[in-house]
Amino acid sequence: MSLNALGNDLARPRQSSAGSAAVAGSSSNRFETFDVPAPAAASAPTGAAKALDALSKFIPTEMLAPYVSALSLAVVQGWNARAIYWYFVLATPVVFVLFSFAKQAIDQKPWPALMPLTWRAVAATIAFAVWGLSVPTNPLQAALGGAAVAGFFALIVSPVLWATDAIALRLLGETPAP
């Protein structure tokens, strides 16, 4: 997919309020996509919602639902929502690597190559850091300028991360998923 195609896709109106999340997937496609609620879809501009969907494809599903749940509980339980955000950002690469190895173990396949796995863990962390800001109850949104600014970050980071991922995987000797 070219950057122009990605940009055109991001600019198209959103068809549904569901987003996509990803986990390590089948051998033919590195990631399997599942529908999960997109937290900022209702308040973010259409392009930003698409960018957030694109970012969520880098993030393990095991991070998305617990994060949204933890932020919801933070309001009720009086937990520190900023700390929750940063704990999840820091946990993302660990969870990504753990589930990548678990998937390979379950499928009885060779362990993933270290360099592509490391890059994907970094990409997942960047994607989660931007995606996590879009959740309406994230207190860091106010410091950034609100949901519109979080959506703007997603518009910038999403195509750059997508392009960097394709280049990094090619340089590291792994074929990017279509």
C-alpha positions as CSV (number, residue, x, y, z in Angstrom):
1,M,0.0,0.0,0.0
2,S,1.4,3.4,-1.0
3,L,1.5,6.4,1.3
4,N,-1.0,8.0,-1.1
5,A,-3.4,5.1,-0.7
6,L,-3.0,5.1,3.0
7,G,-3.7,8.8,3.1
8,N,-6.7,8.4,0.9
9,D,-7.9,5.6,3.1
10,L,-7.5,7.8,6.2
11,A,-9.5,10.6,4.6
12,R,-12.5,8.4,3.7
13,P,-15.6,8.7,5.9
14,R,-15.8,6.0,8.6
15,Q,-18.4,3.3,7.9
16,S,-18.8,2.0,11.5
17,S,-17.9,2.9,15.0
18,A,-15.9,-0.3,15.6
19,G,-12.1,-0.2,15.4
20,S,-9.6,-2.9,14.8
21,A,-7.1,-4.4,17.1
22,A,-4.4,-7.0,16.3
23,V,-2.6,-9.9,17.8
24,A,0.1,-12.1,16.3
25,G,-1.7,-14.0,13.7
26,S,-1.4,-16.7,11.1
27,S,1.7,-17.4,9.0
28,S,0.0,-15.9,5.9
29,N,-0.9,-12.7,7.6
30,R,1.2,-11.4,10.5
31,F,-1.8,-10.0,12.3
32,E,-5.4,-11.1,12.7
33,T,-7.9,-8.3,13.0
34,F,-10.8,-8.3,15.5
35,D,-13.4,-5.7,16.0
36,V,-13.3,-3.8,19.3
37,P,-14.8,-0.5,20.3
38,A,-12.7,2.5,19.0
39,P,-12.8,4.9,22.0
40,A,-12.3,8.1,20.2
41,A,-14.4,7.4,17.1
42,A,-17.3,9.5,18.2
43,S,-15.3,12.5,19.2
44,A,-12.4,12.4,16.8
45,P,-12.4,13.6,13.2
46,T,-13.0,10.9,10.6
47,G,-9.4,10.9,9.4
48,A,-8.2,10.6,13.0
49,A,-10.5,7.7,13.7
50,K,-9.1,5.9,10.7
51,A,-5.5,6.7,11.8
52,L,-6.4,5.3,15.3
53,D,-7.7,2.1,13.6
54,A,-4.4,1.8,11.7
55,L,-2.4,2.3,14.8
56,S,-4.4,-0.3,16.7
57,K,-3.3,-2.9,14.2
58,F,0.2,-2.7,15.7
59,I,-1.0,-3.1,19.3
60,P,-1.7,-6.5,20.9
61,T,-5.4,-7.0,21.6
62,E,-4.4,-8.0,25.1
63,M,-3.5,-4.3,25.8
64,L,-6.5,-2.6,24.3
65,A,-9.5,-3.9,26.3
66,P,-7.7,-4.0,29.7
67,Y,-6.5,-0.4,29.2
68,V,-10.0,0.9,28.4
69,S,-11.3,-1.0,31.4
70,A,-8.6,0.2,33.7
71,L,-9.3,3.8,32.8
72,S,-13.0,3.3,33.4
73,L,-12.2,1.8,36.8
74,A,-9.8,4.7,37.6
75,V,-12.8,7.1,37.6
76,V,-14.8,4.8,40.0
77,Q,-11.9,3.6,42.2
78,G,-10.0,6.9,42.3
79,W,-6.9,5.4,40.7
80,N,-4.2,7.5,39.0
81,A,-5.2,7.5,35.3
82,R,-1.9,9.0,34.3
83,A,0.0,6.2,36.0
84,I,-2.2,3.6,34.3
85,Y,-1.4,5.1,30.9
86,W,2.3,5.0,31.5
87,Y,2.2,1.4,33.0
88,F,0.4,0.2,29.9
89,V,2.9,2.1,27.6
90,L,5.8,0.4,29.4
91,A,4.0,-3.0,29.4
92,T,3.2,-3.0,25.7
93,P,6.6,-4.3,24.4
94,V,6.7,-7.0,27.1
95,V,3.2,-8.2,26.3
96,F,4.0,-8.0,22.5
97,V,7.1,-10.2,22.9
98,L,5.4,-12.6,25.3
99,F,2.5,-13.3,23.1
100,S,4.7,-13.5,20.0
101,F,6.7,-16.2,21.6
102,A,3.5,-17.9,23.0
103,K,2.0,-17.9,19.5
104,Q,5.1,-19.5,18.0
105,A,5.2,-22.1,20.8
106,I,1.5,-23.0,20.4
107,D,1.9,-23.3,16.6
108,Q,5.2,-25.3,17.2
109,K,7.0,-22.9,14.8
110,P,10.6,-21.7,15.2
111,W,11.1,-18.7,17.5
112,P,10.7,-15.3,15.8
113,A,13.8,-13.5,14.6
114,L,15.1,-11.2,17.3
115,M,15.6,-8.0,15.3
116,P,12.2,-7.9,13.6
117,L,10.5,-8.9,16.9
118,T,12.3,-6.0,18.6
119,W,11.3,-3.6,16.0
120,R,7.7,-4.7,16.1
121,A,7.7,-4.3,19.9
122,V,9.0,-0.8,19.6
123,A,6.3,0.0,16.9
124,A,3.6,-1.5,19.1
125,T,4.8,0.8,22.0
126,I,4.7,3.9,19.8
127,A,1.3,2.9,18.4
128,F,-0.1,2.3,21.9
129,A,1.3,5.6,23.3
130,V,-0.5,7.5,20.6
131,W,-3.7,5.4,20.6
132,G,-3.9,5.4,24.4
133,L,-4.1,9.2,24.3
134,S,-7.3,9.0,22.3
135,V,-9.3,7.3,25.0
136,P,-11.8,10.0,26.2
137,T,-11.1,9.4,29.9
138,N,-7.3,9.8,29.5
139,P,-6.3,12.8,31.6
140,L,-3.3,13.5,29.4
141,Q,-5.6,14.7,26.6
142,A,-6.2,17.9,28.5
143,A,-2.5,18.6,28.7
144,L,-2.2,18.0,24.9
145,G,-5.1,20.2,23.9
146,G,-7.9,17.7,23.9
147,A,-9.2,14.8,21.7
148,A,-8.6,16.8,18.4
149,V,-4.9,17.1,19.2
150,A,-4.7,13.4,20.1
151,G,-6.4,12.7,16.8
152,F,-3.9,15.0,15.0
153,F,-1.0,13.0,16.5
154,A,-2.6,9.8,15.2
155,L,-2.9,11.4,11.7
156,I,0.9,12.1,11.8
157,V,2.2,9.0,13.5
158,S,0.0,6.4,11.7
159,P,1.3,6.8,8.2
160,V,4.9,7.4,9.4
161,L,4.8,4.2,11.5
162,W,3.2,2.2,8.7
163,A,6.0,3.3,6.3
164,T,8.8,2.8,8.8
165,D,7.4,-0.6,9.6
166,A,7.6,-1.7,6.0
167,I,11.1,-0.3,5.6
168,A,12.4,-1.8,8.8
169,L,11.0,-5.2,8.1
170,R,12.5,-5.2,4.6
171,L,15.9,-4.1,6.0
172,L,15.7,-6.7,8.7
173,G,14.9,-9.5,6.2
174,E,11.3,-10.1,7.0
175,T,8.5,-9.7,4.5
176,P,5.9,-7.2,5.7
177,A,2.3,-8.6,5.8
178,P,0.1,-7.2,2.9
